[in-house]
Structure formats: C-alpha cells, structure tokens
C-alpha cells in the first residue's frame, strides 16, 4: 500500500523529536517537518544522561513538539495517515512517553500504529536521505552502538561486527569527562581536536588487523587515561593534543574495520555495480571519521552515503520513514505493543558482552 503521510515520534534517549514524512508522487520520501528538542542543558551538570530527568523532560515537551511538527509541515492530524513511534531500544521511561503518545493519537484518530526499532530508524536513514537501493552496508556508530550491518532489505539485517565493550560514542563521552570537557562529550572532543597535534601522544588502535569485524574501545579509553595521568596537570594544549590523538586513533580503528567489511561485502555481492556504505548514528557526524570512511570507500570503489548531520543524531524523521516503509509493507502493530529496552536489529546473531549484547542505548 502507499504510505501517505506518517507522523514519527522519537523519545528513546535525550532528544524529544517529532516529524512528518510522506511518499511523493515520484516515489521519493519527503521530510515535511523535523523538530528536535535537545535536553543538553538538563543533563549538563551530571556529565551524562540521567534517565529520570530525561523521561520527565519528554513528558513536559512532547505534546508541544508534535504540535510544532504539524505546524512546520502546514498540516493537521487530519492529514496524517499513520503514527510511528520508537518502542525500543532505549531508556524505558522515555520510550513509554513516546509510545503512549503515539498510541493515543492513533487510537483517537483511528489510524494505524507502527512500533519502530530505533536502530532500524538509523539503518534506513541513508534511504531517506539518498534513496539508495538494497542491499547496502551500514556503519552504525552512536553513544550506545558500534555495529557493522548488512542491510538486505526491510527487516532483513545481518550483524557483521559489534562492540565487545564500549561503544564509540560512549568512549568519546568518557574521554570528554576525563579531560573535564563539558557535555555533550563527542562534539567537544572534536572541537578541541581541531587545534591539537594528533601525533604527540601514541595511542592504540584496538582490533586493528584482526579478521573479525568487531570493535573494542575500552583499551583506547584506558590508554588515554594513563597518558593523561602521566602528564598531569594538563594544560589546554595538552587536552587538545590528547583529543586529537584519541580522535585519530578512533578514526583509524573504524577505517580498518570498514575496509575489511567492504571487502567482504564485495565478495558476497560480486555482481553489485555500485556498492554503498551508509553511516548512521551521532558519531557519524564527526568530520574526521567521515573523512576516514570516504577515503576507504574511494579506495574500494564504493560510495559513501552519510546523511545530513540532522539525520545522524536521534530524530523523528528517521522514525517516520521507518514507519512509512513498514506501513507500505503491511507491517503495523497493535496498540498494546510493548516497549523494549533491549532490541537488537539482528536477533539471530550470537549475543556478546557489553553493548554488542545489549543492543540498547546506554
């Protein structure tokens, strides 16, 4: 069926978001509105996201965010054909707020409800931004996830690699906290790295050279802490150099994993003329990591699809688009669909410790 216009709601962590997406007559997906309210100020004093504060902030803001999304799109609920909401993985309190709001709208208006996996929203965002065809390779890097996934089609995902300890976004955030940089950590590490010398301090590239496609960032984080302690007290220049060294090590580690994944992708799909690597998740906005990925894609004869920065971090448009694809495939959900704090995209893969096992936000 044709999807029409979908209202998407995202509240899995610390962004309260709503968006409207519709299928245009030419078959492309059009973002009519995409409103995101960040909770950075609410969590800044704690150096990270506090689940109870996040849930309360979602309750206070979500109705207004939905109204703003409708107003930005020049639409009313009469123009909405279905409602999609993130039901997992993520922080349970936030998920409940978004899911109940979405279900209430669907019930009141007699609309189909689509329960969306937050990771599927990220996984499909390169299709939303660039209209790429299946299959493609996906690098998902965020505060709670570091995964390499084969995306064969809607609902058909195969996990090729995951983190065995910390996710890359978490490692960026913990680096920022260690170096007394403000929340959010990732963007502030990148900002400091811009003026630093990445070669001054030597840091490891965990898993580099290994045939398996998993990630590990705990050792890199520990090495950074030891170097920082050995050079304490740290000047602003020391902090900048440490950030630059960390960012380079992270980028080169990710590049090594992606290089091997692209080779495997070519082996599995030898007839595919234009292989694509999509990148999603908040860490995908880091320019040094994007540059490293672009270099690997160029060397492999592949195309890098990195959605606009607003579609990399958590947002309602990706949830609305995932809901659109699922609705068009006839996949809707009952109003008693439960939220799930843990919900891996590839439930057939063997579970691992750390975030690879959780498949959830941290």
C-alpha positions, 0 to 999 in steps of 0.5 A: 500500500502507499504510505501517505503521510506518517507522523514519527515520534522519537523519545528513546534517549535525550532528544524529544523529536517529532516529524512528518514524512510522506511518499511523493508522487515520484516515489521519493520520501519527503521530510515535511517537518523535523523538530528536535528538542535537545535536553543538553542543558538538563543533563549538563551538570551530571556529565551524562544522561540521567534517565529520570530527568530525561523521561520527565523532560519528554513528558513536559515537551512532547505534546508541544513538539508534535504540535510544532511538527504539524505546524512546520509541515502546514498540516493537521492530524487530519492529514496524517495517515499513520503514527510511528513511534520508537518502542525500543531500544532505549531508556524505558521511561522515555520510550513509554512517553513516546509510545503512549503518545503515539498510541493515543493519537492513533487510537483517537484518530483511528489510524494505524500504529507502527512500533519502530526499532530505533536502530532500524530508524538509523539503518534506513536513514541513508534511504531517506536521505539518498534513496539508495537501493538494497542491499547496502552496508551500514556503519552504525556508530552512536553513544550506545552502538558500534555495529557493522550491518548488512542491510538486505532489505526491510527487516532483513539485517545481518550483524557483521561486527559489534562492540565487545565493550564500549561503544564509540560514542560512549568512549568519546563521552568518557574521554570528554569527562576525563579531560573535564570537557563539558557535555555533550562529550563527542562534539567537544572532543572534536572541537578541541581536536581541531587545534591539537597535534594528533601525533604527540601522544601514541595511542592504540588502535584496538582490533586493528588487523584482526579478521573479525569485524568487531570493535573494542574501545575500552583499551583506547579509553584506558590508554588515554587515561594513563597518558593523561595521568602521566602528564598531569596537570594538563594544560589546554594544549595538552587536552587538545593534543590528547583529543586529537590523538584519541580522535585519530586513533578512533578514526583509524580503528573504524577505517580498518574495520570498514575496509575489511567489511567492504571487502567482504561485502564485495565478495558476497555481492560480486555482481553489485555495480555500485556498492554503498556504505551508509553511516548512521548514528551521532558519531557519524557526524564527526568530520574526521571519521567521515573523512576516514570512511570516504577515503576507504570507500574511494579506495574500494570503489564504493560510495559513501552515503552519510546523511545530513548531520540532522539525520545522524543524531536521534530524530523523528524523521528517521522514525517516520520513514521507518514507519512509512516503509513498514506501513507500505509493507503491511507491517503495523502493530497493535496498540498494546505493543510493548516497549523494549529496552533491549532490541537488537536489529539482528536477533539471530546473531550470537549475543556478546558482552557489553553493548554488542549484547545489549543492543540498547542505548546506554 
